[in-house]
Structures are given as C-alpha cells and as structure tokens.
C-alpha cells in the first residue's frame, strides 16, 4: 500500500487538540494518553513530535500568546497608549483560554511567542525613556494584572439568589445577586478601570523620573 502523501499527525494538529481539551476540561485533563485517544492515534506517536507532556503545554501556551497584538510597540503610539492597547489584546487572548492561564503565569521560559512579547514590551518601554529596571517592573506588573483578571470572573463569584445576602449580615450587598447577570459589563469595566488607573499611575512616575 502506498504511503500517504501527508502525515496523519503533526505538531499543529496535536497543539490544536490539546488546546481544545484544556479549554473544555482544564489543565488536569491533559495527558498524552488522553490526547492520543482524542486524536485517534497511539500514545507513542506523539513523542515523534514532542518529547514530554510539558513540551505540548509549552506549545499550547505559546499558541495563545501568539494571538496577542504587539504592533503598538513598533514605533507606533506613545507608551501610555501602547500599554493600554497591548493590555486589552493580552487580556482578550487569555480570557478566550482561561484554563491555560495558570501555566502561562509561570513565565515565558523558552517559549518563542512569550519571549517575543517580553522583548517587545521591554524594548518599547526603554525606547520611550523608561530606565531598564522600571521597564522590567512594568512588564511584570502588567502580567500580574492581566493574568489575574483572566483567571476568573468577579461577577460570577456571587450567586443570583436575592435571598443569599441577608442585609442584617451584609448591609451593602443588597444588589450583589444581580452581578452575575451583568458579568461582561462588570468584569470588563473593572479591567478597564484598573488598566487606566495603572497607566495613569505610571505616567506620574514617568514625570518624576523625567525631572
């Protein structure tokens, strides 16, 4: 029988299937055995493309980060606008795949897309006049803020039962049961408020450094 012209399995197919599995069931659901079953192949065949499971996770994480827009750091807007635009794009990529965020929060390691993002942010801040040490801190605090915002929903942390929050115990939570109904408005509004406050605070520090 003639060999197929195209391989039945490749890195892209494996990563796509792994990301779908993590999105649906979480990081704990990903194993080489489970992934092989999803792909309809034998477990050992995965090792022709990835040495260990963590290599697959690295590729999945980098696929998510590669969706983040970095064009604003290429000689475009001022650093404040660049941080705002990047922060929104960064959060959009992470909130689309929240189950991978705990793994991403460990840092870029050797992942190409993660390193490109770190390089772009650091370079953009230094080029704008921030001292290298401050540029490093800005990249770190943005990662903390964006990753934290993508880990879960504040609004969905409250039940939609009007009787759950007795005013005798929680006098200021009379409308808390309505938060889940307005999840997107609450969560995105909170992120935007925090992002703008963060950049405004950095602008004050920038002015002090420029004196």
Secondary structure by P-SEA (a helix, b strand, c coil): ccccccccccaaaaaaaaaaaaaccccccccaaaaaaaacccccccccccccaaaaaaaaaaaaaaacccccccccccaaaaaaaaaaaaaaaaaacccccccccccccccaaaaaaaaaaaaaaaaacccaaaaaaaaaaaaaaaaaaacccccccccccccccccccccccccccccccaaaaaaaaaaaaaaaaaaaaaaaaaaaaac
